[in-house]
Amino acid sequence: MTRKCRVLQRAALWFRLALLLLSAVGYAAAAGRCSSVAFPSNRLYAACSDLPHHSSSIHWSYDSAAATLSFAFVAPPPQPKGWVAWAINPIADGMLGSQTLIAFHQPDGSMGVRTYNITAYAPITEGPIDFNASNLAAEHSGGVMRLYGKLKLPAGMTVVKQVWQVGSSVADGVPQKHDFQPDNLQSKGTLDLIKGAISSSGGSTTVKKNVHGVLNAVSWGIMLPIGAIIARYLKTFKSADPAWFYLHVTCQIVGYGVGVGGWATGLYLGSKSKGIQYTTHRSIGITLFCLGTLQVFALFLRPSKDHKYRFIWNIYHYLVGYTVIVLGIVNVFKGLAILGVNHKWTMGYVTAVAILGGIALFLEVVTWFVVLKRKADARSSSNGVQHPLSDA
């Protein structure tokens, strides 16, 4: 065999080894972190899947002949004395109706699992669940809790609606209320016990929340302030009359229409999350809708400039308009806090408000200068002072 052939054979061998290594790395990456979770030797599961919230995973084996599900739920509690929970909801895709197993430190310090049938948004009470549960156990080590169990499912139930959750504290043997951050509110979805596929039902809700936020930020938080700036400052310049009025009306009506869309989206989200209320945000939103609607109808009742009620109408229009702008900006910030958006989005809106405020301040100075100059010219004219003619 020539030296050239030996070199080619070695190159081919190294190439095959590289392919095997890449395949192994690819398989490990595809398997996800759930495949690296270690259990005692007597706990083996046929499948596992990483869950999209709380750094958690679900591991299971499903016996279709016996309709039994053996599972392990793994998640880190927010605090060492906290709790983790996994549930199947046979009637809905949220908390209400979920047949829940919660693992936490028992009063004697040992780890244990208790069952809860969640029927209301209220302090939970331990009790039997709709599925026959056995082999319940729990462990806590390395900052992670592991909840084990076996459930007898109805025949043919191969796709389940799962809900999972974590909490910070337990008081007198009762798990306390969890947080209401986006991760907590979106920890639900479906699990296909045969195919191993999971889906998170929080995705569409998140999209609707984002749409709600964008619509309201653009309308109440940006367009209406721009419309107010147009009305307050452009009308000072005679050359802008009556263009400023039509710009103002167009901006406010479009802003109101977009805002109504955001308000309606908020009502829908509220109806889908009963028991979870953001009272202040909701109250301000309803107030904004009512005041904005009054402003639109007031446009059709606008008296002429020389009407005796025009002064009163102007006072009403200014007070309601500026109230809507202030409340709108405040509610946008409250909405951003509720959504828990990335800090850059909050800073982006802060920047937008700062720019509008800077423009308003600049125009305030300019318009006052124009108004004072006009008054000075008027006084000069009334005193009989003759101004030189222009050379033009």
C-alpha positions as CSV (number, residue, x, y, z in Angstrom):
1,M,0.0,0.0,0.0
2,T,1.4,3.3,-1.0
3,R,2.0,6.1,1.4
4,K,-0.7,8.2,-0.4
5,C,-3.4,5.5,0.2
6,R,-2.5,5.3,3.9
7,V,-2.9,9.0,4.2
8,L,-6.3,8.9,2.5
9,Q,-7.5,6.0,4.8
10,R,-6.5,8.0,7.9
11,A,-8.3,11.1,6.6
12,A,-11.4,9.0,6.0
13,L,-11.2,7.5,9.5
14,W,-10.9,11.0,11.1
15,F,-13.8,12.2,9.0
16,R,-16.0,9.4,10.3
17,L,-15.0,10.1,13.9
18,A,-15.8,13.7,13.4
19,L,-19.3,12.8,12.0
20,L,-19.9,10.5,15.0
21,L,-18.8,13.3,17.4
22,L,-21.1,15.9,15.7
23,S,-24.0,13.4,15.8
24,A,-23.5,12.8,19.5
25,V,-23.3,16.6,20.2
26,G,-26.4,17.1,18.1
27,Y,-28.3,14.4,19.8
28,A,-27.4,15.8,23.3
29,A,-28.5,19.3,22.2
30,A,-31.8,18.0,20.8
31,A,-32.5,16.0,24.0
32,G,-32.4,19.2,26.0
33,R,-31.5,19.6,29.7
34,C,-34.2,17.2,30.9
35,S,-32.1,14.2,29.7
36,S,-29.3,15.2,32.1
37,V,-31.6,15.1,35.2
38,A,-30.5,12.2,37.4
39,F,-33.0,10.1,39.4
40,P,-32.5,7.2,41.8
41,S,-31.9,3.9,40.0
42,N,-35.4,2.6,40.7
43,R,-37.0,5.6,38.8
44,L,-36.7,5.4,35.1
45,Y,-38.8,7.2,32.6
46,A,-39.4,6.6,28.9
47,A,-39.6,10.2,27.9
48,C,-38.9,13.7,29.1
49,S,-39.5,17.3,28.0
50,D,-38.3,20.7,29.1
51,L,-41.1,23.0,30.1
52,P,-41.0,26.7,28.9
53,H,-41.2,28.3,32.3
54,H,-39.5,28.1,35.8
55,S,-36.5,26.1,34.5
56,S,-38.7,23.0,34.9
57,S,-39.1,19.6,33.2
58,I,-41.5,16.7,33.1
59,H,-40.5,13.0,32.9
60,W,-42.9,10.2,32.3
61,S,-43.8,6.7,31.3
62,Y,-47.2,5.9,30.0
63,D,-48.8,2.4,30.1
64,S,-51.5,2.6,27.5
65,A,-52.9,-0.8,28.4
66,A,-53.4,0.1,32.1
67,A,-53.9,3.8,31.4
68,T,-51.4,4.7,34.1
69,L,-49.0,7.6,34.1
70,S,-45.8,7.5,36.1
71,F,-44.1,10.9,36.2
72,A,-41.5,13.1,37.8
73,F,-41.8,16.9,37.8
74,V,-38.5,18.8,38.4
75,A,-38.2,22.5,39.2
76,P,-36.3,24.8,41.5
77,P,-38.6,26.6,44.1
78,P,-38.1,30.4,44.4
79,Q,-37.1,29.9,48.0
80,P,-35.6,26.9,49.9
81,K,-38.8,26.6,52.0
82,G,-41.0,27.1,48.9
83,W,-43.0,24.5,46.9
84,V,-43.4,23.1,43.4
85,A,-46.6,21.8,41.8
86,W,-47.7,19.8,38.8
87,A,-51.3,19.2,37.8
88,I,-53.6,17.8,35.1
89,N,-56.7,19.9,34.4
90,P,-59.4,17.7,32.7
91,I,-61.9,20.5,32.1
92,A,-59.9,23.7,31.2
93,D,-56.4,25.0,30.4
94,G,-55.8,27.0,33.5
95,M,-55.7,26.8,37.3
96,L,-59.4,26.3,38.0
97,G,-60.3,22.6,37.8
98,S,-56.7,21.4,38.0
99,Q,-56.1,18.2,39.9
100,T,-52.9,19.2,41.6
101,L,-50.0,17.6,43.4
102,I,-47.8,19.9,45.5
103,A,-44.4,19.0,46.9
104,F,-43.0,20.9,49.9
105,H,-41.3,20.5,53.3
106,Q,-43.7,19.0,55.8
107,P,-44.0,20.4,59.4
108,D,-41.6,17.7,60.5
109,G,-39.0,18.9,58.0
110,S,-39.3,15.9,55.6
111,M,-40.3,16.3,51.9
112,G,-43.8,15.2,51.0
113,V,-46.6,15.5,48.4
114,R,-50.2,16.5,49.0
115,T,-53.2,16.6,46.6
116,Y,-55.5,19.5,45.9
117,N,-58.6,20.0,43.7
118,I,-58.4,23.6,42.8
119,T,-62.0,24.9,42.5
120,A,-61.6,28.6,43.3
121,Y,-59.2,31.5,43.5
122,A,-58.9,31.2,47.2
123,P,-56.6,29.7,49.9
124,I,-56.3,26.0,48.8
125,T,-57.5,23.1,50.9
126,E,-56.0,19.6,50.8
127,G,-58.3,16.9,49.5
128,P,-58.7,14.0,47.1
129,I,-58.3,14.6,43.3
130,D,-60.2,13.1,40.4
131,F,-57.4,10.7,39.5
132,N,-56.3,7.8,41.6
133,A,-52.8,8.8,42.9
134,S,-50.2,6.5,44.2
135,N,-46.4,6.3,44.8
136,L,-46.3,10.0,45.8
137,A,-42.9,11.2,47.0
138,A,-40.6,14.2,46.8
139,E,-36.9,15.1,47.1
140,H,-35.1,18.4,47.5
141,S,-31.4,18.6,46.7
142,G,-29.1,21.0,44.9
143,G,-31.7,23.7,45.0
144,V,-34.2,21.6,42.9
145,M,-37.3,19.8,44.0
146,R,-38.4,16.5,42.4
147,L,-42.1,15.5,42.6
148,Y,-42.8,11.8,41.9
149,G,-46.2,10.1,41.4
150,K,-48.4,7.7,39.5
151,L,-51.8,8.5,38.2
152,K,-54.6,6.3,36.9
153,L,-56.1,8.2,33.9
154,P,-59.4,7.6,32.0
155,A,-59.0,5.2,29.2
156,G,-58.0,6.9,26.0
157,M,-56.7,10.1,27.7
158,T,-53.3,10.3,25.9
159,V,-53.2,14.1,25.6
160,V,-53.5,16.0,28.9
161,K,-53.8,19.7,29.8
162,Q,-51.0,20.3,32.3
163,V,-50.4,23.1,34.7
164,W,-47.2,23.6,36.7
165,Q,-46.3,26.2,39.3
166,V,-43.8,27.2,41.9
167,G,-44.2,29.2,45.1
168,S,-42.0,30.9,47.7
169,S,-43.5,29.9,51.1
170,V,-45.5,27.4,53.1
171,A,-47.3,28.4,56.3
172,D,-48.7,25.9,58.8
173,G,-48.5,23.2,56.2
174,V,-50.4,25.2,53.5
175,P,-48.6,26.4,50.3
176,Q,-49.0,30.1,50.0
177,K,-50.0,32.2,47.0
178,H,-47.5,32.2,44.1
179,D,-46.3,35.3,42.3
180,F,-48.2,36.7,39.3
181,Q,-45.3,37.3,37.0
182,P,-45.5,36.4,33.3
183,D,-43.8,33.0,34.0
184,N,-46.4,32.2,36.6
185,L,-49.4,33.1,34.5
186,Q,-48.2,31.2,31.4
187,S,-47.2,27.9,33.1
188,K,-49.8,25.8,31.3
189,G,-50.2,23.8,28.1
190,T,-50.7,20.3,26.7
191,L,-48.6,17.2,26.9
192,D,-49.0,14.3,24.4
193,L,-48.1,11.2,26.4
194,I,-47.6,9.1,23.2
195,K,-45.8,11.5,20.9
196,G,-44.0,13.3,23.6
197,A,-45.0,16.7,22.2
198,I,-45.8,19.7,24.4
199,S,-47.3,23.0,23.7
200,S,-47.6,26.1,25.8
201,S,-51.1,27.7,25.9
202,G,-49.5,30.9,27.2
203,G,-48.2,31.9,23.7
204,S,-51.5,33.2,22.2
205,T,-52.3,35.0,25.5
206,T,-48.8,36.6,25.5
207,V,-49.4,37.9,21.9
208,K,-52.8,39.4,22.9
209,K,-51.1,41.1,25.9
210,N,-48.4,42.5,23.7
211,V,-51.0,43.7,21.1
212,H,-53.0,45.3,24.0
213,G,-49.9,47.1,25.2
214,V,-48.8,48.3,21.8
215,L,-52.2,49.7,20.9
216,N,-52.6,51.6,24.2
217,A,-49.0,52.9,24.2
218,V,-49.4,54.2,20.6
219,S,-52.9,55.7,21.1
220,W,-53.3,57.0,24.7
221,G,-49.6,57.3,25.3
222,I,-48.3,58.9,22.0
223,M,-50.9,60.0,19.5
224,L,-53.2,61.9,21.9
225,P,-50.3,63.9,23.3
226,I,-49.2,64.7,19.8
227,G,-52.7,65.9,18.9
228,A,-52.7,68.1,22.0
229,I,-49.4,69.6,21.1
230,I,-50.7,70.4,17.6
231,A,-53.8,72.1,19.0
232,R,-52.0,74.1,21.7
233,Y,-49.1,75.5,19.7
234,L,-49.8,75.4,15.9
235,K,-52.9,77.5,16.2
236,T,-50.7,80.4,17.5
237,F,-49.4,80.8,14.0
238,K,-52.0,82.4,11.7
239,S,-50.6,80.7,8.7
240,A,-51.4,77.3,10.2
241,D,-55.1,78.1,10.5
242,P,-57.3,76.0,9.8
243,A,-54.8,73.2,9.0
244,W,-53.9,72.8,12.7
245,F,-57.6,72.1,13.6
246,Y,-57.9,69.3,11.0
247,L,-54.6,67.8,12.1
248,H,-55.7,67.9,15.7
249,V,-59.0,66.3,15.0
250,T,-57.6,63.6,12.8
251,C,-54.8,62.7,15.3
252,Q,-57.3,62.5,18.2
253,I,-59.9,60.5,16.4
254,V,-57.4,58.0,15.0
255,G,-55.8,57.8,18.5
256,Y,-59.1,57.3,20.1
257,G,-60.0,54.5,17.6
258,V,-56.7,52.7,18.2
259,G,-57.2,53.2,22.0
260,V,-60.7,51.6,21.8
261,G,-59.1,48.6,20.2
262,G,-56.6,48.4,23.0
263,W,-59.3,48.8,25.6
264,A,-61.4,46.0,24.0
265,T,-58.4,43.7,24.0
266,G,-57.9,44.5,27.7
267,L,-61.5,43.5,28.4
268,Y,-61.0,40.2,26.6
269,L,-57.8,39.5,28.5
270,G,-59.6,40.3,31.8
271,S,-62.5,37.9,30.9
272,K,-59.9,35.1,30.3
273,S,-58.1,35.6,33.6
274,K,-60.8,35.7,36.2
275,G,-59.4,36.0,39.7
276,I,-56.3,37.8,38.4
277,Q,-57.0,41.5,38.6
278,Y,-54.9,44.6,38.1
279,T,-57.4,46.9,39.7
280,T,-55.7,50.3,39.3
281,H,-54.7,49.6,35.6
282,R,-58.2,48.4,34.9
283,S,-59.9,51.4,36.6
284,I,-57.7,53.9,34.8
285,G,-58.4,52.1,31.5
286,I,-62.2,52.4,31.9
287,T,-61.9,56.0,32.9
288,L,-59.8,56.8,29.8
289,F,-62.4,55.1,27.6
290,C,-65.2,57.1,29.2
291,L,-63.4,60.5,29.0
292,G,-62.2,59.8,25.5
293,T,-65.7,59.0,24.3
294,L,-67.0,62.2,25.9
295,Q,-64.4,64.2,24.0
296,V,-65.4,62.7,20.7
297,F,-69.1,63.4,21.3
298,A,-68.2,66.9,22.6
299,L,-66.7,67.6,19.2
300,F,-70.2,67.5,17.7
301,L,-71.5,70.0,20.3
302,R,-68.7,72.5,19.8
303,P,-70.2,76.0,19.8
304,S,-69.1,78.7,17.3
305,K,-66.3,81.0,18.4
306,D,-68.7,83.9,19.2
307,H,-71.2,81.7,21.1
308,K,-71.7,82.6,24.8
309,Y,-71.0,79.0,25.9
310,R,-67.8,78.7,23.9
311,F,-65.7,79.7,26.9
312,I,-67.3,77.0,29.1
313,W,-66.8,74.4,26.4
314,N,-63.2,75.4,26.0
315,I,-62.6,74.9,29.8
316,Y,-64.3,71.5,29.7
317,H,-62.3,70.5,26.6
318,Y,-59.0,71.4,28.0
319,L,-59.6,69.8,31.4
320,V,-60.8,66.5,30.0
321,G,-58.2,66.5,27.3
322,Y,-55.2,67.0,29.6
323,T,-56.6,64.5,32.2
324,V,-56.8,61.9,29.4
325,I,-53.2,62.5,28.4
326,V,-51.9,62.3,32.0
327,L,-53.9,59.2,32.8
328,G,-52.9,57.6,29.5
329,I,-49.2,58.0,30.1
330,V,-49.5,56.8,33.7
331,N,-51.5,53.7,32.6
332,V,-48.9,52.9,29.9
333,F,-46.2,52.7,32.5
334,K,-48.5,50.5,34.7
335,G,-49.1,48.2,31.8
336,L,-45.4,47.9,31.0
337,A,-44.8,46.9,34.7
338,I,-47.6,44.3,34.5
339,L,-46.2,42.8,31.3
340,G,-42.8,42.6,32.8
341,V,-41.2,43.7,29.5
342,N,-37.5,44.1,28.9
343,H,-36.1,47.3,30.5
344,K,-35.2,48.6,27.0
345,W,-38.9,48.9,26.1
346,T,-39.7,50.9,29.2
347,M,-36.7,53.1,28.5
348,G,-37.9,53.5,24.9
349,Y,-41.3,54.8,26.0
350,V,-39.6,57.1,28.6
351,T,-37.5,58.4,25.7
352,A,-40.6,59.0,23.6
353,V,-42.4,60.9,26.4
354,A,-39.2,62.9,27.1
355,I,-39.0,63.9,23.4
356,L,-42.6,65.0,23.3
357,G,-42.1,66.9,26.5
358,G,-39.0,68.6,25.1
359,I,-40.9,69.6,21.9
360,A,-43.8,70.9,24.0
361,L,-41.4,73.0,26.2
362,F,-39.6,74.4,23.1
363,L,-42.9,75.3,21.4
364,E,-44.2,76.8,24.7
365,V,-41.3,79.2,24.7
366,V,-41.7,80.0,21.0
367,T,-45.4,80.6,21.2
368,W,-45.1,82.8,24.3
369,F,-42.5,84.9,22.4
370,V,-44.9,85.2,19.5
371,V,-47.9,86.1,21.7
372,L,-46.0,88.7,23.7
373,K,-44.6,90.3,20.5
374,R,-48.2,90.5,19.1
375,K,-49.4,92.2,22.3
376,A,-46.5,94.6,22.2
377,D,-47.3,95.4,18.5
378,A,-50.9,95.8,19.4
379,R,-50.2,98.3,22.2
380,S,-47.9,100.2,19.9
381,S,-50.6,100.5,17.3
382,S,-53.2,101.5,19.8
383,N,-50.9,104.3,21.0
384,G,-50.7,105.7,17.5
385,V,-47.1,104.7,16.8
386,Q,-46.4,104.5,13.0
387,H,-44.2,101.7,11.9
388,P,-41.9,102.3,8.8
389,L,-43.0,100.7,5.6
390,S,-41.1,97.7,4.3
391,D,-38.6,98.3,1.4
392,A,-39.9,95.2,-0.4
